[in-house]
Every structure is written in C-alpha cells, then in structure tokens.
Amino acid sequence: MLETNVLLDALKIVVTSAIFFVWFIRYDNIKKEFKEYNLPTWFRDIVGILKISFSLMIHSSNKDIVFIGSLGILVLMFGAVTTHIRMKNNFRKYIASVAMLTITSFILLFTI
C-alpha cells in the first residue's frame, strides 16, 4: 500500500509538472498549435485554466476532489489525442498526450 501511495504521488507530480511546463514555459507553442488547428483563443484559454486547475486538484487530500481533477485531465487529454488524430499528426507529435492520458487513468483508478 505504501509503495502504491508513493507511486501515485510521483505520478501526480509528473502530471502537474508537465502541465505547468507546457502551459507556462512552452505557452508560445500552445498558441501556435491552437492557431494551426483553427481553434479559438477563448477555447485555448479555457483548456489552459481547466488543465492547471485540475492538476492542482489531484494533490488534494480529499479523494472526491482528486477524482474530479483526474477525471477532468483525463477528459481533456482524450480531447487532445482525438484532435491530434483528427489533424492526422504523426504519433511523435502526440505521444505526450497519450502518456498523460495513461498516467491520469492510473491516478483515477487508484483514487477510486
């Protein structure tokens, strides 16, 4: 049980770090991608706010909040993967989204 908690905490840190890195450090890349995909800026901003909010929620001591946060990230990552597939990007371009989808699935499963 202790090993599971340590792994779960590590995965939460990975998710939050990745989201913060992409949405703060590499924000210019996000703006470029959303523009390439003809998605409106208001949608980009909502996605960013939700991802950052959900990533903070997964660190809560309340399992219900962790559940909502991980489910929220899972839904957003599913949308990201679907968008990459719809845009016919090569897998290398969206492997990070698939990884985040997988990691968030584990967080969700072990939180229930």
C-alpha positions as CSV (number, residue, x, y, z in Angstrom):
1,M,0.0,0.0,0.0
2,L,2.8,2.4,0.9
3,E,4.5,1.8,-2.5
4,T,1.2,2.5,-4.3
5,N,0.9,5.8,-2.5
6,V,4.4,6.8,-3.3
7,L,3.9,5.9,-6.9
8,L,0.6,7.7,-7.0
9,D,2.2,10.9,-5.5
10,A,5.1,10.7,-8.0
11,L,2.6,10.4,-10.9
12,K,0.7,13.4,-9.7
13,I,3.9,15.4,-9.6
14,V,4.7,14.3,-13.1
15,V,1.3,15.4,-14.4
16,T,1.4,18.7,-12.6
17,S,4.9,19.5,-13.7
18,A,4.2,18.6,-17.3
19,I,1.1,20.7,-17.4
20,F,2.8,23.7,-15.8
21,F,5.8,23.3,-18.2
22,V,3.6,23.2,-21.3
23,W,1.2,25.9,-20.3
24,F,3.7,28.3,-18.8
25,I,7.2,27.7,-20.3
26,R,6.0,26.5,-23.7
27,Y,2.9,28.6,-24.0
28,D,4.0,30.1,-27.3
29,N,3.9,26.5,-28.7
30,I,0.4,26.1,-27.3
31,K,-0.7,29.3,-29.0
32,K,0.8,28.1,-32.3
33,E,-0.9,24.7,-32.1
34,F,-4.3,26.1,-31.3
35,K,-3.9,28.5,-34.2
36,E,-2.8,25.7,-36.6
37,Y,-5.9,23.7,-35.6
38,N,-8.2,26.7,-36.1
39,L,-9.3,26.6,-32.5
40,P,-10.4,29.9,-31.0
41,T,-8.2,31.7,-28.4
42,W,-11.1,31.6,-25.8
43,F,-11.1,27.8,-26.1
44,R,-7.3,27.7,-25.6
45,D,-7.6,29.8,-22.5
46,I,-10.5,27.7,-21.1
47,V,-8.5,24.5,-21.7
48,G,-5.4,26.0,-20.0
49,I,-7.4,27.2,-17.0
50,L,-9.0,23.8,-16.6
51,K,-5.8,21.8,-17.0
52,I,-4.0,23.9,-14.4
53,S,-7.0,23.8,-12.0
54,F,-7.4,20.0,-12.4
55,S,-3.7,19.4,-12.0
56,L,-3.8,21.3,-8.6
57,M,-6.9,19.4,-7.6
58,I,-5.2,16.0,-7.9
59,H,-2.9,17.0,-5.0
60,S,-5.9,17.4,-2.6
61,S,-6.2,15.1,0.5
62,N,-10.0,14.8,-0.4
63,K,-10.5,11.8,-2.7
64,D,-13.5,13.4,-4.3
65,I,-11.5,16.4,-5.4
66,V,-8.7,14.1,-6.6
67,F,-11.3,12.1,-8.6
68,I,-12.8,15.3,-10.2
69,G,-9.3,16.6,-11.0
70,S,-8.0,13.4,-12.5
71,L,-11.3,12.8,-14.5
72,G,-11.1,16.4,-15.8
73,I,-7.5,15.9,-17.0
74,L,-8.5,12.5,-18.5
75,V,-11.3,14.1,-20.5
76,L,-9.0,16.9,-21.7
77,M,-6.2,14.5,-22.7
78,F,-8.7,12.4,-24.6
79,G,-9.8,15.5,-26.4
80,A,-6.1,16.3,-27.2
81,V,-5.4,12.8,-28.5
82,T,-8.6,12.9,-30.6
83,T,-7.6,16.3,-32.0
84,H,-4.1,15.1,-32.9
85,I,-5.6,12.1,-34.7
86,R,-8.2,14.2,-36.4
87,M,-5.4,16.5,-37.7
88,K,-3.5,13.4,-38.9
89,N,-0.4,14.3,-36.8
90,N,2.2,11.7,-36.6
91,F,2.3,9.8,-33.3
92,R,5.5,11.5,-32.2
93,K,3.6,14.8,-32.0
94,Y,1.0,13.5,-29.6
95,I,2.8,10.8,-27.6
96,A,2.9,13.2,-24.7
97,S,-0.9,13.4,-24.7
98,V,-1.2,9.6,-24.8
99,A,1.3,9.4,-21.9
100,M,-0.7,11.9,-19.9
101,L,-3.9,10.1,-20.7
102,T,-2.4,6.8,-19.4
103,I,-0.9,8.4,-16.3
104,T,-4.1,10.2,-15.4
105,S,-6.0,6.9,-15.9
106,F,-3.8,5.3,-13.3
107,I,-4.3,8.2,-10.9
108,L,-8.1,7.9,-11.4
109,L,-8.2,4.1,-10.9
110,F,-6.1,4.2,-7.7
111,T,-8.1,7.0,-6.3
112,I,-11.5,5.2,-6.6
